[in-house]
Amino acid sequence: MKSFQDPIVAVVIGSNRGIGLALVRQLLVNPMVDVVYAGCRYPGFACDLDDLVKTYGTRVVPMAVDVTNSESIEDLANRLEFDGAHPNLIVNCAGLLHDRDLQPEKRLEDVTLSGLRRSFDINSIGPVLLMKAVKQLIPNQQRVVIANLSARVGSLSDNRLGGWYGYRASKAAQNMFTRNIAIELGRRNKKLVCVGLHPGTVDTDLSRPFQRSVHTQSLLSADTSAKRLLDVIDSLSPEESGGFYAYDGSRIPW
Protein backbone atom coordinates (compact mmCIF):
# COMPACT_ATOMS: atom_id res chain seq x y z
CA MET A 1 0.00 0.00 0.00
CA LYS A 2 2.69 2.43 -1.09
CA SER A 3 0.21 5.14 -2.07
CA PHE A 4 -0.66 5.74 1.59
CA GLN A 5 1.77 8.12 3.28
CA ASP A 6 0.06 7.77 6.68
CA PRO A 7 -0.51 4.63 8.78
CA ILE A 8 -3.65 2.85 7.62
CA VAL A 9 -6.74 2.64 9.80
CA ALA A 10 -9.01 0.25 7.91
CA VAL A 11 -12.68 -0.62 8.17
CA VAL A 12 -13.79 -3.79 6.38
CA ILE A 13 -17.49 -4.69 6.41
CA GLY A 14 -18.54 -8.25 5.64
CA SER A 15 -15.31 -9.55 7.11
CA ASN A 16 -16.30 -12.94 8.46
CA ARG A 17 -15.81 -14.90 5.23
CA GLY A 18 -14.97 -14.77 1.56
CA ILE A 19 -13.39 -11.66 0.10
CA GLY A 20 -13.91 -9.59 3.24
CA LEU A 21 -12.03 -12.06 5.42
CA ALA A 22 -9.26 -12.36 2.83
CA LEU A 23 -8.90 -8.57 2.77
CA VAL A 24 -8.58 -8.45 6.56
CA ARG A 25 -5.88 -11.13 6.48
CA GLN A 26 -3.87 -9.38 3.79
CA LEU A 27 -4.16 -5.99 5.45
CA LEU A 28 -2.91 -7.35 8.76
CA VAL A 29 0.34 -8.66 7.25
CA ASN A 30 1.07 -5.19 5.89
CA PRO A 31 3.21 -3.14 8.32
CA MET A 32 1.56 0.05 7.03
CA VAL A 33 -1.73 -1.05 8.63
CA ASP A 34 -2.17 0.03 12.24
CA VAL A 35 -5.58 -1.52 12.88
CA VAL A 36 -8.45 -3.18 11.04
CA TYR A 37 -12.00 -2.78 12.30
CA ALA A 38 -13.59 -5.98 11.01
CA GLY A 39 -17.35 -5.69 10.85
CA CYS A 40 -19.80 -8.54 10.34
CA ARG A 41 -23.24 -9.44 11.63
CA TYR A 42 -22.20 -12.09 14.13
CA PRO A 43 -18.53 -11.75 15.13
CA GLY A 44 -19.07 -14.13 18.03
CA PHE A 45 -19.54 -16.94 15.49
CA ALA A 46 -16.69 -15.87 13.21
CA CYS A 47 -14.02 -18.40 14.15
CA ASP A 48 -11.60 -17.15 11.51
CA LEU A 49 -11.75 -13.64 12.97
CA ASP A 50 -11.11 -15.10 16.42
CA ASP A 51 -7.98 -16.75 15.06
CA LEU A 52 -6.80 -13.41 13.68
CA VAL A 53 -7.34 -11.78 17.08
CA LYS A 54 -5.19 -14.49 18.66
CA THR A 55 -2.44 -13.81 16.12
CA TYR A 56 -2.60 -10.02 15.78
CA GLY A 57 -4.11 -8.93 19.08
CA THR A 58 -5.47 -5.38 19.20
CA ARG A 59 -4.55 -4.73 15.55
CA VAL A 60 -7.84 -6.37 14.60
CA VAL A 61 -11.10 -5.26 16.21
CA PRO A 62 -14.14 -7.46 15.44
CA MET A 63 -17.35 -5.44 15.44
CA ALA A 64 -21.01 -6.46 15.18
CA VAL A 65 -22.16 -4.54 12.10
CA ASP A 66 -25.40 -5.23 10.23
CA VAL A 67 -25.70 -2.85 7.27
CA THR A 68 -29.51 -3.14 7.43
CA ASN A 69 -29.55 -1.84 11.02
CA SER A 70 -28.81 1.85 11.49
CA GLU A 71 -28.16 1.45 15.23
CA SER A 72 -25.53 -1.18 14.46
CA ILE A 73 -23.84 1.19 12.01
CA GLU A 74 -23.93 4.02 14.57
CA ASP A 75 -22.32 1.70 17.12
CA LEU A 76 -19.39 1.25 14.74
CA ALA A 77 -19.06 5.01 14.29
CA ASN A 78 -19.21 5.53 18.06
CA ARG A 79 -16.49 2.94 18.62
CA LEU A 80 -14.25 4.59 16.04
CA GLU A 81 -14.78 7.97 17.68
CA PHE A 82 -14.15 6.55 21.17
CA ASP A 83 -10.89 5.01 19.96
CA GLY A 84 -9.85 8.24 18.26
CA ALA A 85 -9.72 6.30 14.99
CA HIS A 86 -9.95 8.15 11.69
CA PRO A 87 -10.35 5.54 8.94
CA ASN A 88 -8.47 6.20 5.72
CA LEU A 89 -9.41 2.88 4.09
CA ILE A 90 -13.02 1.69 4.07
CA VAL A 91 -14.05 -1.41 2.13
CA ASN A 92 -17.64 -2.58 2.15
CA CYS A 93 -17.94 -6.25 1.15
CA ALA A 94 -21.44 -6.91 2.50
CA GLY A 95 -23.69 -8.15 -0.27
CA LEU A 96 -26.64 -10.39 -1.05
CA LEU A 97 -27.25 -12.41 -4.20
CA HIS A 98 -29.07 -15.39 -2.73
CA ASP A 99 -29.86 -17.24 0.45
CA ARG A 100 -32.37 -19.88 1.47
CA ASP A 101 -35.25 -17.40 1.03
CA LEU A 102 -34.02 -15.60 -2.09
CA GLN A 103 -32.82 -16.75 -5.48
CA PRO A 104 -31.83 -14.56 -8.45
CA GLU A 105 -34.90 -13.88 -10.56
CA LYS A 106 -34.81 -15.32 -14.08
CA ARG A 107 -38.05 -13.66 -15.21
CA LEU A 108 -40.56 -11.07 -14.05
CA GLU A 109 -42.77 -13.74 -12.51
CA ASP A 110 -39.98 -14.49 -10.03
CA VAL A 111 -39.75 -10.92 -8.72
CA THR A 112 -41.13 -10.30 -5.22
CA LEU A 113 -41.42 -7.13 -3.18
CA SER A 114 -39.68 -8.71 -0.19
CA GLY A 115 -36.80 -9.94 -2.34
CA LEU A 116 -36.27 -6.55 -3.95
CA ARG A 117 -36.36 -4.82 -0.57
CA ARG A 118 -33.77 -7.15 0.91
CA SER A 119 -31.49 -6.77 -2.10
CA PHE A 120 -31.65 -2.98 -1.92
CA ASP A 121 -31.35 -2.87 1.87
CA ILE A 122 -28.06 -4.79 1.82
CA ASN A 123 -26.53 -3.95 -1.55
CA SER A 124 -27.57 -0.31 -1.96
CA ILE A 125 -28.82 1.37 1.19
CA GLY A 126 -26.36 -0.21 3.63
CA PRO A 127 -23.23 1.27 2.02
CA VAL A 128 -24.62 4.81 1.95
CA LEU A 129 -25.81 4.64 5.58
CA LEU A 130 -22.35 3.44 6.55
CA MET A 131 -20.74 6.45 4.93
CA LYS A 132 -23.30 8.80 6.49
CA ALA A 133 -22.33 7.48 9.93
CA VAL A 134 -18.54 7.70 9.54
CA LYS A 135 -18.30 10.77 7.30
CA GLN A 136 -17.13 13.13 10.04
CA LEU A 137 -14.38 10.71 11.14
CA ILE A 138 -12.68 10.52 7.75
CA PRO A 139 -9.46 12.56 7.48
CA ASN A 140 -9.58 15.71 5.36
CA GLN A 141 -5.90 16.22 4.59
CA GLN A 142 -4.57 12.78 3.62
CA ARG A 143 -5.18 9.98 1.14
CA VAL A 144 -8.45 8.18 1.81
CA VAL A 145 -9.87 5.28 -0.20
CA ILE A 146 -13.49 4.16 0.05
CA ALA A 147 -14.35 1.05 -1.95
CA ASN A 148 -17.75 -0.59 -2.31
CA LEU A 149 -17.69 -4.10 -3.72
CA SER A 150 -20.03 -3.93 -6.66
CA ALA A 151 -20.48 -6.38 -9.55
CA ARG A 152 -20.13 -6.19 -13.32
CA VAL A 153 -23.76 -7.27 -13.62
CA GLY A 154 -24.66 -3.88 -12.11
CA SER A 155 -23.46 -2.16 -15.28
CA LEU A 156 -26.38 -0.98 -17.42
CA SER A 157 -24.42 -0.91 -20.67
CA ASP A 158 -22.93 -4.37 -20.03
CA ASN A 159 -26.31 -6.03 -19.42
CA ARG A 160 -27.04 -8.30 -22.38
CA LEU A 161 -28.64 -11.29 -20.66
CA GLY A 162 -31.27 -9.74 -18.38
CA GLY A 163 -32.51 -11.54 -15.29
CA TRP A 164 -31.19 -11.19 -11.74
CA TYR A 165 -33.50 -8.20 -11.33
CA GLY A 166 -32.88 -7.43 -7.68
CA TYR A 167 -29.13 -8.00 -7.69
CA ARG A 168 -28.47 -6.09 -10.92
CA ALA A 169 -30.65 -3.14 -9.96
CA SER A 170 -29.39 -2.90 -6.38
CA LYS A 171 -25.76 -2.94 -7.53
CA ALA A 172 -26.55 -0.28 -10.14
CA ALA A 173 -28.10 1.83 -7.38
CA GLN A 174 -25.04 1.22 -5.22
CA ASN A 175 -22.88 2.51 -8.06
CA MET A 176 -24.87 5.76 -8.12
CA PHE A 177 -24.50 6.14 -4.35
CA THR A 178 -20.76 5.56 -4.73
CA ARG A 179 -20.55 8.25 -7.41
CA ASN A 180 -22.48 10.72 -5.24
CA ILE A 181 -20.28 10.03 -2.21
CA ALA A 182 -17.17 10.52 -4.33
CA ILE A 183 -18.40 13.93 -5.46
CA GLU A 184 -19.50 15.13 -2.01
CA LEU A 185 -16.50 13.97 0.00
CA GLY A 186 -14.10 14.91 -2.78
CA ARG A 187 -15.05 18.56 -2.33
CA ARG A 188 -13.43 18.70 1.09
CA ASN A 189 -10.59 16.22 0.55
CA LYS A 190 -8.85 16.45 -2.81
CA LYS A 191 -6.86 13.30 -1.98
CA LEU A 192 -9.95 11.12 -1.52
CA VAL A 193 -10.82 8.20 -3.80
CA CYS A 194 -14.27 6.59 -3.70
CA VAL A 195 -14.98 3.79 -6.17
CA GLY A 196 -16.98 0.70 -6.95
CA LEU A 197 -14.93 -2.47 -7.40
CA HIS A 198 -15.82 -5.66 -9.27
CA PRO A 199 -13.95 -8.53 -7.57
CA GLY A 200 -14.28 -11.00 -10.43
CA THR A 201 -15.99 -14.37 -10.18
CA VAL A 202 -14.70 -15.59 -6.84
CA ASP A 203 -15.00 -19.02 -5.27
CA THR A 204 -17.22 -17.96 -2.36
CA ASP A 205 -20.63 -18.90 -1.00
CA LEU A 206 -22.16 -16.05 -3.01
CA SER A 207 -21.08 -17.36 -6.42
CA ARG A 208 -20.82 -21.11 -5.77
CA PRO A 209 -24.27 -22.09 -7.10
CA PHE A 210 -23.54 -20.26 -10.36
CA GLN A 211 -20.04 -21.47 -11.18
CA ARG A 212 -20.91 -24.20 -13.70
CA SER A 213 -20.59 -21.84 -16.66
CA VAL A 214 -17.36 -20.29 -15.39
CA HIS A 215 -14.09 -21.53 -16.87
CA THR A 216 -11.77 -22.87 -14.17
CA GLN A 217 -9.05 -20.40 -15.10
CA SER A 218 -11.49 -17.50 -14.68
CA LEU A 219 -12.53 -18.51 -11.16
CA LEU A 220 -10.53 -16.62 -8.55
CA SER A 221 -9.82 -17.63 -4.99
CA ALA A 222 -10.82 -15.13 -2.32
CA ASP A 223 -7.15 -14.50 -1.52
CA THR A 224 -6.29 -13.81 -5.17
CA SER A 225 -9.24 -11.46 -5.59
CA ALA A 226 -8.40 -9.63 -2.36
CA LYS A 227 -4.78 -9.16 -3.40
CA ARG A 228 -5.77 -7.78 -6.79
CA LEU A 229 -8.38 -5.49 -5.27
CA LEU A 230 -5.79 -4.06 -2.87
CA ASP A 231 -3.45 -3.54 -5.82
CA VAL A 232 -6.20 -1.59 -7.60
CA ILE A 233 -6.94 0.42 -4.46
CA ASP A 234 -3.25 1.27 -4.19
CA SER A 235 -3.06 2.36 -7.82
CA LEU A 236 -6.09 4.65 -8.05
CA SER A 237 -5.66 8.41 -8.09
CA PRO A 238 -8.16 11.06 -6.95
CA GLU A 239 -8.80 11.83 -10.62
CA GLU A 240 -10.25 8.32 -10.94
CA SER A 241 -12.59 8.74 -7.98
CA GLY A 242 -16.24 8.05 -8.69
CA GLY A 243 -15.45 5.30 -11.18
CA PHE A 244 -16.19 1.59 -11.41
CA TYR A 245 -13.19 -0.73 -11.75
CA ALA A 246 -12.53 -4.44 -12.12
CA TYR A 247 -10.02 -6.46 -10.12
CA ASP A 248 -7.53 -6.14 -13.00
CA GLY A 249 -7.69 -2.34 -12.91
CA SER A 250 -9.78 -1.93 -16.05
CA ARG A 251 -12.62 0.57 -15.97
CA ILE A 252 -16.16 -0.79 -16.26
CA PRO A 253 -18.79 1.34 -18.02
CA TRP A 254 -21.84 2.33 -16.05
DOSETI-208847 format. One record per residue (C-alpha): residue number from 1; y, z, x; residue in one letter. Coordinates in Angstrom, 1 decimal. Last residue first. Example, Ala and Ser with C-alpha at 12.3 -4.5 7.8 and 13.67 -1.06 7.14 Angstrom:
! residues 2
[site 2; [-1.1; 7.1; 13.7]; S]
[site 1; [-4.5; 7.8; 12.3]; A]
! end
This chain:
! residues 254
[site 254; [2.3; -16.1; -21.8]; W]
[site 253; [1.3; -18.0; -18.8]; P]
[site 252; [-0.8; -16.3; -16.2]; I]
[site 251; [0.6; -16.0; -12.6]; R]
[site 250; [-1.9; -16.1; -9.8]; S]
[site 249; [-2.3; -12.9; -7.7]; G]
[site 248; [-6.1; -13.0; -7.5]; D]
[site 247; [-6.5; -10.1; -10.0]; Y]
[site 246; [-4.4; -12.1; -12.5]; A]
[site 245; [-0.7; -11.7; -13.2]; Y]
[site 244; [1.6; -11.4; -16.2]; F]
[site 243; [5.3; -11.2; -15.4]; G]
[site 242; [8.0; -8.7; -16.2]; G]
[site 241; [8.7; -8.0; -12.6]; S]
[site 240; [8.3; -10.9; -10.3]; E]
[site 239; [11.8; -10.6; -8.8]; E]
[site 238; [11.1; -6.9; -8.2]; P]
[site 237; [8.4; -8.1; -5.7]; S]
[site 236; [4.6; -8.1; -6.1]; L]
[site 235; [2.4; -7.8; -3.1]; S]
[site 234; [1.3; -4.2; -3.3]; D]
[site 233; [0.4; -4.5; -6.9]; I]
[site 232; [-1.6; -7.6; -6.2]; V]
[site 231; [-3.5; -5.8; -3.5]; D]
[site 230; [-4.1; -2.9; -5.8]; L]
[site 229; [-5.5; -5.3; -8.4]; L]
[site 228; [-7.8; -6.8; -5.8]; R]
[site 227; [-9.2; -3.4; -4.8]; K]
[site 226; [-9.6; -2.4; -8.4]; A]
[site 225; [-11.5; -5.6; -9.2]; S]
[site 224; [-13.8; -5.2; -6.3]; T]
[site 223; [-14.5; -1.5; -7.2]; D]
[site 222; [-15.1; -2.3; -10.8]; A]
[site 221; [-17.6; -5.0; -9.8]; S]
[site 220; [-16.6; -8.5; -10.5]; L]
[site 219; [-18.5; -11.2; -12.5]; L]
[site 218; [-17.5; -14.7; -11.5]; S]
[site 217; [-20.4; -15.1; -9.0]; Q]
[site 216; [-22.9; -14.2; -11.8]; T]
[site 215; [-21.5; -16.9; -14.1]; H]
[site 214; [-20.3; -15.4; -17.4]; V]
[site 213; [-21.8; -16.7; -20.6]; S]
[site 212; [-24.2; -13.7; -20.9]; R]
[site 211; [-21.5; -11.2; -20.0]; Q]
[site 210; [-20.3; -10.4; -23.5]; F]
[site 209; [-22.1; -7.1; -24.3]; P]
[site 208; [-21.1; -5.8; -20.8]; R]
[site 207; [-17.4; -6.4; -21.1]; S]
[site 206; [-16.0; -3.0; -22.2]; L]
[site 205; [-18.9; -1.0; -20.6]; D]
[site 204; [-18.0; -2.4; -17.2]; T]
[site 203; [-19.0; -5.3; -15.0]; D]
[site 202; [-15.6; -6.8; -14.7]; V]
[site 201; [-14.4; -10.2; -16.0]; T]
[site 200; [-11.0; -10.4; -14.3]; G]
[site 199; [-8.5; -7.6; -13.9]; P]
[site 198; [-5.7; -9.3; -15.8]; H]
[site 197; [-2.5; -7.4; -14.9]; L]
[site 196; [0.7; -6.9; -17.0]; G]
[site 195; [3.8; -6.2; -15.0]; V]
[site 194; [6.6; -3.7; -14.3]; C]
[site 193; [8.2; -3.8; -10.8]; V]
[site 192; [11.1; -1.5; -9.9]; L]
[site 191; [13.3; -2.0; -6.9]; K]
[site 190; [16.4; -2.8; -8.8]; K]
[site 189; [16.2; 0.5; -10.6]; N]
[site 188; [18.7; 1.1; -13.4]; R]
[site 187; [18.6; -2.3; -15.1]; R]
[site 186; [14.9; -2.8; -14.1]; G]
[site 185; [14.0; 0.0; -16.5]; L]
[site 184; [15.1; -2.0; -19.5]; E]
[site 183; [13.9; -5.5; -18.4]; I]
[site 182; [10.5; -4.3; -17.2]; A]
[site 181; [10.0; -2.2; -20.3]; I]
[site 180; [10.7; -5.2; -22.5]; N]
[site 179; [8.3; -7.4; -20.6]; R]
[site 178; [5.6; -4.7; -20.8]; T]
[site 177; [6.1; -4.4; -24.5]; F]
[site 176; [5.8; -8.1; -24.9]; M]
[site 175; [2.5; -8.1; -22.9]; N]
[site 174; [1.2; -5.2; -25.0]; Q]
[site 173; [1.8; -7.4; -28.1]; A]
[site 172; [-0.3; -10.1; -26.6]; A]
[site 171; [-2.9; -7.5; -25.8]; K]
[site 170; [-2.9; -6.4; -29.4]; S]
[site 169; [-3.1; -10.0; -30.6]; A]
[site 168; [-6.1; -10.9; -28.5]; R]
[site 167; [-8.0; -7.7; -29.1]; Y]
[site 166; [-7.4; -7.7; -32.9]; G]
[site 165; [-8.2; -11.3; -33.5]; Y]
[site 164; [-11.2; -11.7; -31.2]; W]
[site 163; [-11.5; -15.3; -32.5]; G]
[site 162; [-9.7; -18.4; -31.3]; G]
[site 161; [-11.3; -20.7; -28.6]; L]
[site 160; [-8.3; -22.4; -27.0]; R]
[site 159; [-6.0; -19.4; -26.3]; N]
[site 158; [-4.4; -20.0; -22.9]; D]
[site 157; [-0.9; -20.7; -24.4]; S]
[site 156; [-1.0; -17.4; -26.4]; L]
[site 155; [-2.2; -15.3; -23.5]; S]
[site 154; [-3.9; -12.1; -24.7]; G]
[site 153; [-7.3; -13.6; -23.8]; V]
[site 152; [-6.2; -13.3; -20.1]; R]
[site 151; [-6.4; -9.6; -20.5]; A]
[site 150; [-3.9; -6.7; -20.0]; S]
[site 149; [-4.1; -3.7; -17.7]; L]
[site 148; [-0.6; -2.3; -17.7]; N]
[site 147; [1.0; -1.9; -14.4]; A]
[site 146; [4.2; 0.1; -13.5]; I]
[site 145; [5.3; -0.2; -9.9]; V]
[site 144; [8.2; 1.8; -8.4]; V]
[site 143; [10.0; 1.1; -5.2]; R]
[site 142; [12.8; 3.6; -4.6]; Q]
[site 141; [16.2; 4.6; -5.9]; Q]
[site 140; [15.7; 5.4; -9.6]; N]
[site 139; [12.6; 7.5; -9.5]; P]
[site 138; [10.5; 7.7; -12.7]; I]
[site 137; [10.7; 11.1; -14.4]; L]
[site 136; [13.1; 10.0; -17.1]; Q]
[site 135; [10.8; 7.3; -18.3]; K]
[site 134; [7.7; 9.5; -18.5]; V]
[site 133; [7.5; 9.9; -22.3]; A]
[site 132; [8.8; 6.5; -23.3]; K]
[site 131; [6.5; 4.9; -20.7]; M]
[site 130; [3.4; 6.6; -22.3]; L]
[site 129; [4.6; 5.6; -25.8]; L]
[site 128; [4.8; 1.9; -24.6]; V]
[site 127; [1.3; 2.0; -23.2]; P]
[site 126; [-0.2; 3.6; -26.4]; G]
[site 125; [1.4; 1.2; -28.8]; I]
[site 124; [-0.3; -2.0; -27.6]; S]
[site 123; [-4.0; -1.5; -26.5]; N]
[site 122; [-4.8; 1.8; -28.1]; I]
[site 121; [-2.9; 1.9; -31.4]; D]
[site 120; [-3.0; -1.9; -31.7]; F]
[site 119; [-6.8; -2.1; -31.5]; S]
[site 118; [-7.2; 0.9; -33.8]; R]
[site 117; [-4.8; -0.6; -36.4]; R]
[site 116; [-6.5; -3.9; -36.3]; L]
[site 115; [-9.9; -2.3; -36.8]; G]
[site 114; [-8.7; -0.2; -39.7]; S]
[site 113; [-7.1; -3.2; -41.4]; L]
[site 112; [-10.3; -5.2; -41.1]; T]
[site 111; [-10.9; -8.7; -39.8]; V]
[site 110; [-14.5; -10.0; -40.0]; D]
[site 109; [-13.7; -12.5; -42.8]; E]
[site 108; [-11.1; -14.0; -40.6]; L]
[site 107; [-13.7; -15.2; -38.0]; R]
[site 106; [-15.3; -14.1; -34.8]; K]
[site 105; [-13.9; -10.6; -34.9]; E]
[site 104; [-14.6; -8.5; -31.8]; P]
[site 103; [-16.7; -5.5; -32.8]; Q]
[site 102; [-15.6; -2.1; -34.0]; L]
[site 101; [-17.4; 1.0; -35.2]; D]
[site 100; [-19.9; 1.5; -32.4]; R]
[site 99; [-17.2; 0.5; -29.9]; D]
[site 98; [-15.4; -2.7; -29.1]; H]
[site 97; [-12.4; -4.2; -27.2]; L]
[site 96; [-10.4; -1.1; -26.6]; L]
[site 95; [-8.1; -0.3; -23.7]; G]
[site 94; [-6.9; 2.5; -21.4]; A]
[site 93; [-6.2; 1.2; -17.9]; C]
[site 92; [-2.6; 2.2; -17.6]; N]
[site 91; [-1.4; 2.1; -14.0]; V]
[site 90; [1.7; 4.1; -13.0]; I]
[site 89; [2.9; 4.1; -9.4]; L]
[site 88; [6.2; 5.7; -8.5]; N]
[site 87; [5.5; 8.9; -10.4]; P]
[site 86; [8.1; 11.7; -9.9]; H]
[site 85; [6.3; 15.0; -9.7]; A]
[site 84; [8.2; 18.3; -9.8]; G]
[site 83; [5.0; 20.0; -10.9]; D]
[site 82; [6.6; 21.2; -14.2]; F]
[site 81; [8.0; 17.7; -14.8]; E]
[site 80; [4.6; 16.0; -14.2]; L]
[site 79; [2.9; 18.6; -16.5]; R]
[site 78; [5.5; 18.1; -19.2]; N]
[site 77; [5.0; 14.3; -19.1]; A]
[site 76; [1.3; 14.7; -19.4]; L]
[site 75; [1.7; 17.1; -22.3]; D]
[site 74; [4.0; 14.6; -23.9]; E]
[site 73; [1.2; 12.0; -23.8]; I]
[site 72; [-1.2; 14.5; -25.5]; S]
[site 71; [1.4; 15.2; -28.2]; E]
[site 70; [1.9; 11.5; -28.8]; S]
[site 69; [-1.8; 11.0; -29.6]; N]
[site 68; [-3.1; 7.4; -29.5]; T]
[site 67; [-2.9; 7.3; -25.7]; V]
[site 66; [-5.2; 10.2; -25.4]; D]
[site 65; [-4.5; 12.1; -22.2]; V]
[site 64; [-6.5; 15.2; -21.0]; A]
[site 63; [-5.4; 15.4; -17.4]; M]
[site 62; [-7.5; 15.4; -14.1]; P]
[site 61; [-5.3; 16.2; -11.1]; V]
[site 60; [-6.4; 14.6; -7.8]; V]
[site 59; [-4.7; 15.5; -4.5]; R]
[site 58; [-5.4; 19.2; -5.5]; T]
[site 57; [-8.9; 19.1; -4.1]; G]
[site 56; [-10.0; 15.8; -2.6]; Y]
[site 55; [-13.8; 16.1; -2.4]; T]
[site 54; [-14.5; 18.7; -5.2]; K]
[site 53; [-11.8; 17.1; -7.3]; V]
[site 52; [-13.4; 13.7; -6.8]; L]
[site 51; [-16.8; 15.1; -8.0]; D]
[site 50; [-15.1; 16.4; -11.1]; D]
[site 49; [-13.6; 13.0; -11.7]; L]
[site 48; [-17.1; 11.5; -11.6]; D]
[site 47; [-18.4; 14.2; -14.0]; C]
[site 46; [-15.9; 13.2; -16.7]; A]
[site 45; [-16.9; 15.5; -19.5]; F]
[site 44; [-14.1; 18.0; -19.1]; G]
[site 43; [-11.7; 15.1; -18.5]; P]
[site 42; [-12.1; 14.1; -22.2]; Y]
[site 41; [-9.4; 11.6; -23.2]; R]
[site 40; [-8.5; 10.3; -19.8]; C]
[site 39; [-5.7; 10.8; -17.4]; G]
[site 38; [-6.0; 11.0; -13.6]; A]
[site 37; [-2.8; 12.3; -12.0]; Y]
[site 36; [-3.2; 11.0; -8.5]; V]
[site 35; [-1.5; 12.9; -5.6]; V]
[site 34; [0.0; 12.2; -2.2]; D]
[site 33; [-1.0; 8.6; -1.7]; V]
[site 32; [0.1; 7.0; 1.6]; M]
[site 31; [-3.1; 8.3; 3.2]; P]
[site 30; [-5.2; 5.9; 1.1]; N]
[site 29; [-8.7; 7.3; 0.3]; V]
[site 28; [-7.4; 8.8; -2.9]; L]
[site 27; [-6.0; 5.5; -4.2]; L]
[site 26; [-9.4; 3.8; -3.9]; Q]
[site 25; [-11.1; 6.5; -5.9]; R]
[site 24; [-8.4; 6.6; -8.6]; V]
[site 23; [-8.6; 2.8; -8.9]; L]
[site 22; [-12.4; 2.8; -9.3]; A]
[site 21; [-12.1; 5.4; -12.0]; L]
[site 20; [-9.6; 3.2; -13.9]; G]
[site 19; [-11.7; 0.1; -13.4]; I]
[site 18; [-14.8; 1.6; -15.0]; G]
[site 17; [-14.9; 5.2; -15.8]; R]
[site 16; [-12.9; 8.5; -16.3]; N]
[site 15; [-9.5; 7.1; -15.3]; S]
[site 14; [-8.3; 5.6; -18.5]; G]
[site 13; [-4.7; 6.4; -17.5]; I]
[site 12; [-3.8; 6.4; -13.8]; V]
[site 11; [-0.6; 8.2; -12.7]; V]
[site 10; [0.2; 7.9; -9.0]; A]
[site 9; [2.6; 9.8; -6.7]; V]
[site 8; [2.8; 7.6; -3.7]; I]
[site 7; [4.6; 8.8; -0.5]; P]
[site 6; [7.8; 6.7; 0.1]; D]
[site 5; [8.1; 3.3; 1.8]; Q]
[site 4; [5.7; 1.6; -0.7]; F]
[site 3; [5.1; -2.1; 0.2]; S]
[site 2; [2.4; -1.1; 2.7]; K]
[site 1; [0.0; 0.0; 0.0]; M]
! end
